[in-house]
Amino acid sequence: MTAELQSADIHLIQRILPHRYPFLLVDKVVDIDGMKSARGIKNVTMNEPHFQGHFPGTPIMPGVTIVEAMAQTAGVMLGVALDMADRDLLIYFMNIDKCKFRRKVIPGDVLEMNVEVLRGKPGGKIFKFKGVATVEGEAAAEAEFTAMVDIQKD
């Protein structure tokens, strides 16, 4: 018997992650399978501040923000799986490996961030993830990243 998949809307995301505009890069997280995997959704719009300079006349979402969106998706997955809402959860990048960019992400795209835990367990502080970001089923970016979990209040 498998557990029921969970999800997180923007209200729950903001109770888990400290990020806010303009650096909150995930609109919802769906298909959260405990501490195994999750799928985040980012609706890319022209209103985002990085498009003013990246690049004028040819707006392209910066690759580093795509990787950050994957990491935020992973953070929400951990927050839901470990019941971390309202606990001042901070997650810090420690390492990014095997990062590749495959296609441009532009305003109007719906970016899907699929993340899975490669290493880490409940109660641990260090987790390794694999993330693949897609647009309409086509890979836009992929990376493996390691992060440290820090809970500000218990």
Backbone bond lengths (Angstrom), bond angles and torsions (degrees), N, CA, C in turn:
res aa  C-N    CA-C-N  psi(-1)  N-CA   C-N-CA  omega(-1)  CA-C   N-CA-C  phi
1 M - - - 1.434 - - 1.529 108.42 -
2 T 1.341 118.27 131.94 1.457 121.83 -179.78 1.514 110.42 -99.72
3 A 1.315 115.63 151.96 1.463 120.88 178.60 1.522 109.72 -72.98
4 E 1.317 116.05 153.74 1.455 121.08 177.66 1.525 108.91 -71.30
5 L 1.340 115.59 136.84 1.451 120.31 177.50 1.521 109.52 -70.29
6 Q 1.322 116.26 145.57 1.451 121.58 179.24 1.516 109.84 -112.44
7 S 1.343 116.18 171.83 1.453 121.34 176.69 1.523 109.15 -145.90
8 A 1.337 115.89 169.16 1.459 121.69 178.74 1.518 108.73 -138.78
9 D 1.332 116.86 122.60 1.462 120.37 174.58 1.527 108.53 -85.96
10 I 1.339 116.98 179.43 1.463 121.04 -174.88 1.528 111.91 -60.61
11 H 1.319 118.06 -32.04 1.464 120.27 -179.64 1.531 111.24 -67.19
12 L 1.331 116.84 -44.36 1.461 119.87 177.34 1.523 110.48 -68.69
13 I 1.320 117.78 -39.30 1.468 120.89 178.00 1.524 109.99 -55.86
14 Q 1.337 117.30 -43.95 1.462 120.53 -178.89 1.532 112.33 -71.34
15 R 1.307 118.04 -19.60 1.475 121.06 174.38 1.531 111.10 -81.60
16 I 1.347 116.68 -16.45 1.461 121.02 -179.67 1.526 111.12 -100.31
17 L 1.332 116.93 -51.00 1.463 121.23 -176.03 1.525 111.42 -93.31
18 P 1.330 117.94 146.19 1.465 120.00 175.84 1.533 112.98 -81.90
19 H 1.308 118.50 -11.02 1.464 122.19 -175.14 1.525 112.04 -65.37
20 R 1.320 115.51 143.93 1.456 123.11 175.74 1.525 108.85 -138.97
21 Y 1.337 115.92 172.03 1.453 120.72 178.54 1.520 109.10 -52.82
22 P 1.308 119.24 135.48 1.463 127.48 6.96 1.525 114.13 -96.54
23 F 1.347 117.72 16.50 1.451 118.84 -173.94 1.521 115.00 -110.81
24 L 1.318 118.13 7.42 1.457 120.29 171.33 1.522 106.58 -83.71
25 L 1.319 117.04 113.22 1.460 121.98 -168.05 1.521 114.17 -113.70
26 V 1.320 117.38 20.20 1.461 120.76 176.95 1.528 107.82 -138.51
27 D 1.335 116.32 130.36 1.464 121.60 -177.05 1.523 112.85 -91.28
28 K 1.324 116.24 -33.44 1.463 121.00 175.84 1.519 108.17 -159.96
29 V 1.331 114.83 158.26 1.456 120.81 176.52 1.515 106.93 -127.36
30 V 1.320 115.53 125.23 1.462 121.47 -176.30 1.530 109.27 -122.68
31 D 1.304 114.49 166.57 1.467 120.75 177.29 1.523 112.44 55.42
32 I 1.327 116.88 44.53 1.457 120.48 177.22 1.524 107.82 -77.93
33 D 1.328 115.63 116.83 1.461 122.23 -178.84 1.530 108.51 -106.73
34 G 1.325 115.23 76.16 1.460 120.43 -178.98 1.511 111.07 54.13
35 M 1.317 116.14 -130.25 1.465 121.49 177.40 1.520 111.08 -102.05
36 K 1.325 116.44 29.66 1.461 119.94 179.87 1.517 112.02 -100.96
37 S 1.344 116.99 -53.67 1.462 120.00 -173.70 1.520 110.78 -160.21
38 A 1.331 114.55 165.54 1.467 120.91 176.94 1.529 108.72 -162.38
39 R 1.332 114.34 163.96 1.470 120.97 177.95 1.521 108.38 -128.44
40 G 1.328 115.76 119.31 1.459 121.57 177.80 1.523 110.55 -99.66
41 I 1.325 115.36 154.38 1.463 121.98 -179.84 1.529 108.42 -123.93
42 K 1.331 115.93 131.59 1.461 122.95 174.67 1.519 107.84 -128.21
43 N 1.324 116.84 115.89 1.459 121.52 174.74 1.522 107.47 -85.22
44 V 1.307 116.45 110.85 1.458 122.11 -175.23 1.527 108.62 -82.63
45 T 1.347 116.70 122.70 1.461 120.68 -178.66 1.524 110.98 -124.56
46 M 1.308 115.90 156.61 1.462 122.13 179.35 1.527 111.43 -66.90
47 N 1.330 118.30 -17.02 1.464 122.08 -177.24 1.527 113.66 -74.16
48 E 1.311 118.41 -5.13 1.459 120.41 -176.89 1.526 110.62 -76.05
49 P 1.339 116.78 136.41 1.464 119.91 -171.11 1.526 115.66 -62.29
50 H 1.336 118.65 -28.40 1.470 118.64 -178.26 1.525 112.36 -66.19
51 F 1.336 117.72 -21.28 1.466 119.56 -179.65 1.526 112.84 -72.35
52 Q 1.332 118.62 -15.92 1.463 120.71 176.77 1.523 111.24 -63.38
53 G 1.314 116.68 -33.53 1.456 119.47 -177.15 1.517 114.69 -120.66
54 H 1.335 118.35 -1.84 1.476 121.75 -175.97 1.511 110.15 -130.98
55 F 1.208 122.93 78.66 1.451 130.64 -5.73 1.522 107.93 -122.25
56 P 1.343 119.19 142.85 1.464 119.81 179.10 1.537 111.06 -54.75
57 G 1.319 115.54 126.02 1.469 120.62 -179.40 1.517 114.14 86.64
58 T 1.325 118.03 -19.98 1.465 122.99 178.49 1.524 108.26 -140.42
59 P 1.330 118.09 73.61 1.467 119.97 -174.99 1.529 112.59 -67.83
60 I 1.327 115.08 125.02 1.469 122.65 178.64 1.523 107.65 -133.25
61 M 1.316 117.41 130.10 1.462 120.95 177.87 1.528 109.45 -65.85
62 P 1.332 117.89 125.59 1.469 119.62 179.94 1.525 112.24 -59.18
63 G 1.322 115.69 139.77 1.459 120.88 -179.44 1.514 113.22 -57.17
64 V 1.329 117.04 -38.14 1.469 119.14 -179.46 1.522 111.36 -64.11
65 T 1.336 117.92 -31.08 1.464 118.89 178.06 1.528 111.17 -74.71
66 I 1.316 117.19 -27.21 1.462 119.90 174.83 1.530 109.51 -67.34
67 V 1.332 116.66 -44.17 1.472 120.30 177.45 1.525 109.76 -63.65
68 E 1.328 117.39 -40.92 1.471 120.71 177.19 1.530 110.62 -61.77
69 A 1.331 117.98 -39.43 1.472 120.82 178.00 1.526 110.87 -62.87
70 M 1.338 117.21 -38.00 1.465 119.71 175.95 1.527 110.11 -64.58
71 A 1.333 116.49 -41.99 1.466 120.27 179.87 1.525 111.26 -65.18
72 Q 1.329 117.58 -39.73 1.460 120.02 177.83 1.527 110.77 -64.89
73 T 1.317 116.86 -37.45 1.472 120.45 175.67 1.528 109.77 -60.45
74 A 1.336 116.52 -44.34 1.463 120.61 178.06 1.527 110.77 -62.35
75 G 1.330 117.07 -39.58 1.459 120.89 178.54 1.514 112.50 -62.72
76 V 1.334 116.50 -41.13 1.467 120.19 178.02 1.522 109.72 -66.12
77 M 1.336 117.10 -41.49 1.462 120.35 178.49 1.527 110.03 -57.20
78 L 1.339 117.22 -47.65 1.464 120.04 178.18 1.518 110.99 -63.32
79 G 1.328 116.39 -41.97 1.464 120.23 -179.43 1.514 112.97 -60.38
80 V 1.331 116.65 -41.05 1.467 120.56 177.84 1.527 109.97 -70.38
81 A 1.335 116.52 -48.06 1.469 120.45 -175.99 1.527 112.05 -63.44
82 L 1.329 116.53 -33.48 1.465 120.51 -176.14 1.525 112.64 -103.25
83 D 1.332 116.85 9.83 1.460 122.69 178.62 1.533 110.69 53.84
84 M 1.343 115.86 57.71 1.460 121.58 -173.65 1.525 114.08 -104.90
85 A 1.320 119.02 12.43 1.464 120.10 177.66 1.523 109.59 -60.86
86 D 1.322 116.20 139.47 1.467 123.63 176.81 1.533 113.09 64.02
87 R 1.325 117.04 26.19 1.475 120.19 -178.68 1.525 111.84 -114.11
88 D 1.344 117.87 12.36 1.470 121.89 -179.92 1.527 111.30 55.00
89 L 1.312 115.36 55.36 1.462 122.43 -179.72 1.528 109.69 -77.24
90 L 1.299 116.67 127.48 1.461 122.35 172.44 1.518 107.51 -121.25
91 I 1.324 115.52 137.48 1.457 120.67 178.03 1.522 107.01 -128.98
92 Y 1.323 115.72 125.42 1.461 121.64 -175.41 1.526 110.35 -111.17
93 F 1.339 115.84 134.92 1.462 120.17 171.01 1.515 109.42 -61.41
94 M 1.312 116.05 138.45 1.456 121.47 172.48 1.527 110.49 -116.36
95 N 1.343 115.00 -30.16 1.460 119.09 -173.91 1.520 109.06 -162.97
96 I 1.315 116.32 145.52 1.472 122.31 172.50 1.525 106.51 -130.97
97 D 1.333 116.47 125.66 1.461 122.72 -178.55 1.528 110.01 -127.16
98 K 1.317 114.49 159.88 1.463 122.10 171.14 1.527 111.91 51.09
99 C 1.328 115.99 39.25 1.463 120.97 -177.44 1.526 109.26 -85.21
100 K 1.325 115.32 127.05 1.466 121.28 179.74 1.515 109.06 -138.61
101 F 1.316 115.60 142.28 1.459 121.64 176.71 1.519 107.54 -112.51
102 R 1.331 115.70 130.17 1.466 121.56 -170.08 1.530 114.40 -111.57
103 R 1.328 117.31 -28.86 1.470 120.71 -179.36 1.516 109.15 -156.10
104 K 1.330 115.49 160.26 1.460 120.78 177.17 1.526 109.98 -72.46
105 V 1.319 115.40 147.35 1.460 122.81 172.13 1.525 105.45 -116.36
106 I 1.330 115.70 123.73 1.462 120.74 -172.38 1.535 110.47 -128.12
107 P 1.340 116.89 163.90 1.465 119.20 177.60 1.526 111.15 -53.64
108 G 1.336 114.88 137.47 1.459 121.30 -176.88 1.515 112.97 100.43
109 D 1.332 116.58 -18.82 1.461 120.38 178.17 1.531 110.41 -74.62
110 V 1.312 115.42 151.07 1.464 121.97 169.17 1.523 105.54 -108.40
111 L 1.323 115.00 110.78 1.459 121.34 -177.51 1.521 108.66 -89.79
112 E 1.321 117.16 125.59 1.462 122.47 176.04 1.517 108.03 -108.08
113 M 1.329 115.14 125.83 1.454 121.32 179.47 1.514 108.87 -108.68
114 N 1.321 116.87 110.63 1.464 122.32 178.22 1.521 107.96 -100.18
115 V 1.332 115.32 120.09 1.463 119.83 -178.47 1.520 109.69 -124.05
116 E 1.322 114.76 149.81 1.462 120.62 174.90 1.524 108.90 -140.84
117 V 1.316 115.94 148.27 1.464 121.56 177.85 1.522 107.76 -81.82
118 L 1.328 115.50 125.32 1.466 120.60 174.66 1.526 111.06 -93.64
119 R 1.356 115.25 -33.44 1.460 119.54 -178.57 1.524 108.81 -154.77
120 G 1.302 116.99 141.65 1.457 122.94 178.89 1.515 109.69 134.17
121 K 1.327 115.24 155.38 1.459 118.75 -178.65 1.524 109.61 -147.32
122 P 1.324 117.24 160.32 1.467 120.15 178.71 1.524 110.59 -53.04
123 G 1.321 115.69 137.23 1.450 120.86 -178.43 1.519 113.18 89.43
124 G 1.334 116.62 -16.92 1.460 120.50 178.14 1.520 111.69 -80.26
125 K 1.315 115.97 165.20 1.461 120.79 179.24 1.514 112.87 -108.07
126 I 1.326 117.93 -21.16 1.461 121.84 -175.47 1.531 109.12 -112.55
127 F 1.341 114.94 130.21 1.469 121.17 179.81 1.520 109.10 -133.25
128 K 1.318 115.33 144.29 1.462 121.20 174.02 1.524 107.51 -117.18
129 F 1.335 115.57 136.14 1.458 122.41 -176.27 1.520 110.62 -127.51
130 K 1.314 114.31 157.77 1.462 121.47 167.67 1.516 105.81 -118.68
131 G 1.323 115.91 133.17 1.448 120.26 178.61 1.520 111.47 -128.25
132 V 1.333 115.65 142.36 1.458 122.28 173.27 1.519 106.78 -132.76
133 A 1.321 116.25 123.10 1.459 121.62 177.77 1.531 108.20 -103.48
134 T 1.336 116.09 132.68 1.463 120.58 -178.11 1.523 110.65 -129.90
135 V 1.332 114.51 157.65 1.460 122.81 170.41 1.522 106.03 -128.95
136 E 1.333 115.83 120.60 1.471 121.80 -178.36 1.521 111.94 50.80
137 G 1.335 115.92 40.51 1.454 121.53 176.78 1.520 114.98 82.07
138 E 1.329 118.14 -3.93 1.459 122.02 -179.50 1.531 109.33 -99.55
139 A 1.331 116.95 130.45 1.466 120.84 -178.98 1.519 110.66 -61.96
140 A 1.341 115.27 130.14 1.462 121.34 176.09 1.531 110.18 -105.83
141 A 1.330 116.72 -37.79 1.468 121.15 179.75 1.519 108.92 -158.29
142 E 1.319 115.38 157.31 1.457 121.13 175.26 1.516 108.29 -149.46
143 A 1.310 115.68 150.63 1.458 120.40 179.13 1.519 109.75 -166.01
144 E 1.319 114.87 156.52 1.455 122.04 165.59 1.518 105.60 -109.13
145 F 1.323 116.57 138.31 1.461 118.93 -178.68 1.516 109.99 -144.23
146 T 1.324 113.95 147.21 1.450 122.04 179.19 1.515 107.45 -112.93
147 A 1.331 115.52 139.82 1.454 120.78 -177.55 1.521 110.36 -140.01
148 M 1.337 113.96 154.50 1.463 121.24 176.48 1.519 108.34 -110.84
149 V 1.330 116.03 132.77 1.451 123.03 179.30 1.519 108.74 -94.01
150 D 1.328 116.13 131.34 1.463 122.10 179.13 1.525 107.31 -132.21
151 I 1.328 116.68 119.11 1.470 121.83 179.20 1.517 107.45 -99.03
152 Q 1.334 115.77 121.23 1.459 121.01 -175.91 1.522 113.36 -77.32
153 K 1.344 117.67 -33.38 1.463 118.46 177.82 1.518 110.09 -136.94
154 D 1.310 115.81 138.16 1.467 121.82 179.19 1.504 109.95 -108.42
